[in-house]
Amino acid sequence: MSLNLTTANGLEPATNGLEPAINGKEAANLHDLSEPFVDNLAGQLFLNEAFKIIVEEIDPFSFMMRLFSFLSGHPRFFNQLFAGVDYHALAGRFLTEALNTNLYTYEVAPVFVLMELEVLRGLRQLVGWTEGDGLFCPGGSISNMYAMNLARYQLFPEVKSQGLWGLPRLTIFTSIESHYSVKKGAAFLGIGTDNIILVKVDDGGRMIPEDLDEKIKLAKSQGAVPLLVSCTAGTTVQGAFDPLDHIADVCEKHKLWMHVDAAWGGSVLFSKQHRHLMKGVERANSVAWNPHKMLTAGLQCSALLLQDTTNLLKKCHSANATYLFQQDKFYDVNLDLGDKSIQCSRKVDCVKLWLMWKAVGSSGLAKRVDRAFVHARYLVEQMKKREGFHLLHEVIPVCVCFHGQPEFVNVCFWFIPPSIRGKEGNKDYQDRLAKVAPVIKERMIKEGTMMVGYQPLGNKVNFFRMVVFSPLLSQKDMDFFLDEIERLGKDL
């Protein structure tokens, strides 16, 4: 049984009933921020009708759930690194939920197994690999954990059967602004959080390769065995991209597994204009990438990509359950993917990305990425024109490029209420400033006007982190955001 999932150009727009979502008008409006990038009327109608059926025919309590839930698909939801909605992907989510199958064997998911392999191949090509392996995981945290486990198994394959008792002290290196899942993974795998070595970052939040090199040397001198370097492409708060090429030099020098957590920033690989941010990614051993974030494929859609061609995933995780993975099946048993995974049951997460990719094409996804950068730069320009908005790196823009514009689509800033403007020298200034963001957020949530995140970072008190990437965003949403922050905070 075979299935042709690609056109002559690979994962490009299909012509068999799926109209490309990026038409000439939308392409021309890439830099016109006055309108949303995607016309969502048909999709919204589809969603409304679906909810109507649920409410009227199935469960009236569904209406209450929708009424009192936040709407992450709304263009003014800026709170997390997932937002917006793509209705091609949403259709895929409805489809896979209705079919309710499992990706562990080809016999129960023949189309979806082939589809996952094809989508992973397309993602690996964007990384720069012609061969490799991978699978879809339940979130980027699990993808990062897989990378650690694979790196350990490659170095000490006996750990699978003998456990931890015979291993030396292993160390993992990551930046102080990396995702917390690196620590969680180390704890879960028995490596230990004390063996996570935090590497210094520059003012923009990017790992400093020279400090990485020094810390690896120090670990070796203390009798530890360096195992893996976890880089970040798009940090959670600042949106920083570690210098992958330079880090790859260090990893090759010390013969370490190089993992790139590109859960947030990986989608820049679609963009010819911005893929330079991940220069050197092709030198990594593994990459974690969440299309449910910047590409708005919908939760969850998280890929682990490997350069390995030795079947390391299966060797590391297989248990050879004969009631599932019989070797005398009538088809190629390599299509039974379940022994590559630590899970048995695994959801079909590839379909939503496949449908969206086929519908809008690689060029359409690239335009969405480019559009997000345009929005971020517009927002920064407008902030600079207004009193009270203070960018995190306004004084020394180390983490920005293009004449003070943000490196990525994270815009970090403080709002300074009129009552404390010009009082930076007061002893209680930082304490008062730290209370501004929480109060403004409480007010916006209670009024239901929008949602945006805040956090402290190092010695910096609470500031807002605005992320702008939803294809439903327009200039009026950016302007509303600034007006609303001013309205909600003017009396503080």
N, C-alpha and C positions, 0 to 999 in steps of 0.2 A: 504494500500500500504506500502510495506516495502522494505528496501534496505540494503544489507549487505556490509558495506564499509570496513570491516576489514578482515584480515586473522586470522588464529588461534593465531597469536602472536600480534594481534592489528595492529597498523600502521607500518607494516614491509614490506619488498620488496614484491611486487606482482609477481605472476608467469604467469599471463594471458596476456602475450604480452608486459609487461613492464620489460625490463631487468634491473637488478640492475646496477647503474652507478659506484659502487665501486667494482671493481673486485680484484682478487688476486694480480695482478701487482700493482694496485694503493695502496692497503693496505700495500704492502711491501715497497712502496715508500713514506710512510707517512713522514719519516724523510729525504728523498732525496729531497733537495730543488732545484735540477737542472732542474726539470720538473714540469709543472703545475699539480695540483692534479686531475683535471678533464680534460678528452679529449673532447674538445669542437668542433671538426671538423664537426661532423654531425649536431650539433646545429647551427654552423655558416653557414653551407650550407643551412639549413632550413631558417634561417633569411635572407640570401642573396636572396634566391629564392622568399621569401615573399615580400621583398622590390622590387625585379624585377617586380613582378606582379603589385604592387602598382604603380610603376613608368610608366610601359608600358601600363597598361590597365585602370588605374583609374585617377591618378593625377600626371602630370609631375613635379608639384611644390614640391611634396614629396621628390624628389631627392635633391632639394635645401635645404629643411629643414634638411635632414640628413647630407648634406655636411657641413652646417654651425652650426650644433649642436655639443656640446661636447658629447663624447661617454662614458657614465658612466660604460658601460660594459667592457671597455678596462682595461687590467691589470695594467696600469700605471695611473689610476684615483684613487687618494688617498685623495680626497678633502673632502668627506663627510662620514657619517656613513652608507651610502648605496653605493654599488659598485658591480662590477662583474655581471654575469648573469648565471642563471640556466635555461637550455633550456626546462626542464620538466615544470618548473613554467611558462616560457614564453609561452609554448603551452597552458597552462591553461588560461593565460591572453587573448590570441587570441580567445579561445573558449568562454569565458564569454562575451567578447565584441561582438562576433558574435551573441550569443544568446540573449543578451540585455534584461535581466530580472531583477527582483527586489526581494529582500529578505524579503519583509514585510509579505507575506502570502505564505502558503504551496501550495495553488492551482496554483500559477504562478511560483513557484520555488521548486517543490517537492524534486528533487534530491539534490539541493543545500542547502535546509534547513536541510535535514538529514546530509549532508556532513559537514555543519558548526557545527552542534551539535557534530558530531563525532570528528572533529579536535579539538574543544574546550575541549572535554573530554580528548583527548590525551595530550594536553598541561597542563591541570589541573593535570593529573597524574604525569607529570614531576615535577610540583611544589610540589606535595606530598599530593594532595587532592583526595579522592575517590568520593566525591560529590561536587556539586557547580553549578555555572551558569556562564554566560558571553556572549559576542558577539564581532564581529569584528567591529572596529571603523575606521573612516577616519583619522588615525594617532595617535601617542602616546599622543599628546597634548590633544586630545579629550578623550582618555582613562583616562588620569589623571583628567580631568574635571568631567567625569562620577563618578570617585571615590569620589571626593569632594561632589558632589551632593547627592550621595547615603549615605555618612556619615552624611550629614546634615539632610536628610530625615529620616534616622533611629533614630536620636536623637530628631528631631522636625518634625514629620510627618505633622503637620498643615501647614508647610511652603508651601506645594503644593497648598493648597487652599487659604490661608490667606496672603501669601507673606512674605516680610521681616519685616513688621512694628512691629510685636510683638516679634521678636527674640532678644536675648542678643547679645553682641559683641562676635563673634566667632573668634577663632585664629587657624591658620594652621602653623605647624612647618616643616621646611625643611632646608637642609644644604645650605651654601652660594655658593656651587658649583652645586646645583641642576639645572634642566632644567628650562628655563624661562617660560615654560607653566604653572608652578605652580602659578606664579604671574598673568599670563593672565587669568587662570581659576578663580582665586579669584576675579579679576576685573569683569569678565563676569557674575559670579554668584551673584554678589552684596555683597560678603564678604569683598572685599576691599584689595588693595595691602598693606595698612598700617597694616593690620592684618596678614600678612605673617611674622612670626618670624623666622629669619635666625639663624641657629645653627652653632657654630664653627666647623671647620674641622681640622684634623691633617695635617702634612706636605704632606701626600699623597692624601689629598682631601676627606678623609672619615669622616663622621659625628662623633662627640664626644658624646657618650650617656650621660655622666655626665653633659655636658653643656645643652643637651636636657632636662634632668630632672630638672635642675635649672631654665631653661627658662619656663617650664610648671608651676612650682611652682610660679614663678614671675607673670605669666599671671593670674593665679588664684587669687593671692593676689591683683591684680589690678581690679578684678571684671569681667574679661573675662571668656569665656567658651572655653577651649581647645577642638578642634574638631577632628583633624586629623594630623598624622605625615606622611609626604611623604619622604620615603627613596629613595635612588638611588642605583641601581645595574649596575654600569658602567656609570660613569659621562661622560658628553660630551667631556670634554677636557682631563682630566687625566686618564679616564677609571677607576675611583676608585669605590670600592664596600663598601657601608656602612655596619657596623657590625650588621646585621639584628637580630641575636639572642639577643644581648644586647639591641638593640632598642625595640625589642618585650617585653623584661622585663619591660622597662619603660612604654610602651603603656598599658600593662596589669595592671601595678601599678596604672596608672591614668585613665584606662578605655577609651582609645582613639582608634579610627579607625587607623589601620596601613596599609598604602598603599606603595607598592614597585614599583617605576618606573624602570622597567627592560627592557625598550624599546631597549637599546643598549646591555646590558649584559645578558639578560635572556637566550640566546642560550647556555650559558655554562652549563645549566641544562642537555643538551644532553650528556655532557662529564663526564665520571666517574672520570677523572683525574682533572677536574677543577670545578665541580659543588660545591665543598666546598666553593667557593667564595660567594655562596648564601646560606650558612648555616643559617637556621632559617626562610627561606622564607615561609615555610609551616605554620608559625604562623601568617602570614599576613591576613588581611581581603580581600585585592584586589591586583592584580598584572597587570601592563601594560607591554606588550611584543610585540616587532615589528620584526616578522620574515623577513620583507623586509630589515632588516639591516644585521646582521651577517650571516643569513642563505641565503641571496640573493634571497628571494622569489619574489622580484620585488615590486615596489611601486604600490599601497599601500597594506600592509598586517600587520594590527595592531590588536592585541587581548587584550580585557579586560577580566581578569579572576577573578571570585569571589568565595570565600569559602561559601557564603550564600546559603542556601537551602529553604529560606522562600519566594521566588519569589519577592525579594526586587526590582530588576530591573523593573519589570512590575508594581508593586505598585507605584513606584516613578515616572514613566514616562508615564503610560497609559492615554489615552484620550478616549478610548472606542468608536472610530468612527464606527458607525453601518453599514456604506456603505463598510467597509473593513473587520471588525472583527465580522461578524455575529456569534452568539453563537449557531445557529441551523444548522451549516454545517455538511456534512455527514462524515467528518473526525475529528480527535482529534484537537480541536481548540487551544490546547497548542502549536501546531506546527506553528501557526501564530505568528511570532517573532516580528512583527512590533511595537507592543505596549511596548516592552522592550526598544525601542530606542527613542532618541529625534528626530531622522530623520523619514521621511516617506520613501522616496526613499533611498535605501541602496544597494550599489554595492555588487557583489558576490566576496569577497576577499579571501574566503577559498579555492577555487579550486586550485590555483597555489601552495599553501602550501601542499594541499592534494596530488596532483600529484607528487610533488617533494619528499614528505615523503614516498609515496608508492613506488616510483622508486628507491630511494637510501637507504631507511630504516633508522631507528634510529641510527644504527651503522655507516651508511655512513655519516649522519649529524654530529655525534660525531667526526668522523675522520676529517671532515672539520674544526670543532672548534679546535681540537688539532693541526691540521696543521697550523692554524693561529697563535697559540702561538709559534710554532716552528719558523715561519717566523719572528715574533717580536723579539725573542731572538737572532736569527741570525743577524738581523739588528743591534741590540744593540752591539753585539760582534764586528761587523765590524766597527761601529762608534768609538768604543774605540781604534781601531787600527789606526784611521786616525786623523791627526791634524786638528783642527778647529771645530770638532763636540763636543758640550758640552751638555750633558743630563741635563734635568731639575732638576733631583734629583741625580746628580752624586756625590755630597759631602755627603749628608745624605739620603741614599736610603730608606726612610721610606715607600714609596709607592711601593717598589719593593720586590720581594721575589726570592727564588732560587738563592742566591749569586749574588744579584745586577741585576737580570733580571726583566723585567717589569711584573707587576701584571696582566695586561690585554694586549690587542693588540694595545693600544695607545702608541706611542713612541714620547715623547715630547723632543725637543732639540733646541738649538741655533746653527747656523753656524756662526763661527767667521772668517771673512775675514782676509787674511794676514796683511792688513793694520792696524788692531787694536788688533792683538794678542799680549799679554803681556802688554797691556795698560789699564788693568782693573782699575787702580788707577786714570786715567785721569778724569777730571770733566765731559767731554763730552762723556765718554765711553758709558753710557747707552743710551744717545740720538742717538749716531751713530749706536749702536747695534739695536735699535728699528726700524731703517730704512732698515735693511738688508733684513728681510723676505719679506716685501712688494715689494721691487725691484726685488728680485729673483723670486717671484711669477709672477710679471708682465712679466718678461722676458720669463718664461716657458710657460705662456699662449699665448703670442704673437708668440712664436716659435712652440707651439703646441706639445711639447715633453712629458708633463705630467702635473698633477695638484695635489697640496697638500695644505692643509689649514694652516693658522697661526692665532695667536691671542695673546693679552696680558692676564694676569691673576693676579689679585690683584696688588702687587707692582712689578711684573715681566713684563718686556717689551716684545714686540712681539717675539714669538718663533713658530717654526713649530710643528704641530701635525700630525704625520704620522700614518695612520691606515692601518693595514695589515690583511685582512681577505678574500679577493676574492679567490675563489678556482682556478682561472686562473693564480694566481701569481706563479712565479718561482724564483730561486736564482738569475737568470740574471736580473730580474726586480729589485730586491733589490740592486744589484751591480750598475745597471744603475742609480737608484735613487741617490745613494751617489755620483757617478761620475758626474751626472748632477747638483746636488747642488753645488759641487765644481767648475764645469765649469762656471756656471751662476753667482757665487759669488766671484770668485777669484780676480776680478779687483775692487771690491767695497772698 
